Amino acid sequence: MERTKTVPKNEKKLKEPSNYRIILLNDNYTTIDFVVDILMAVFHKSDVEANRIMLNVHRKGKGVVGQYPFDIAQTKVDQVHRLARQAEFPLKCIIEEV
């Protein structure tokens, strides 16, 4: 019995997921310490990196926190907003496609 090899006609290639940038926005009410704590707790930044990002946000009005696939980015934004509300701060961050 002869075996035949079948080759799929339309071999689909897996596409890498798009990355999304999380941007933290400045406001006049959220404390510097809270922003640094959020950057360390939610985004796992070192103390030095968290302070650098916080200063960027403070001086330029916004700062890039990191790049993640959409689901992870959305989860992290939700965490930031939930923690900010619990602490009664208006801290916001947004997602933008890279």
Buried (B, 14 or more C-beta within 10 A) or exposed (E): EEEEEEEEEEEEEEEEEEBBBBBBBBBEEBEEEBBBBBBBEBBEBEEEBBBBBBBBBEEEEBBEBBBBEEEBBBEBBEBBBEBBEEEEBEBBBEBEEE
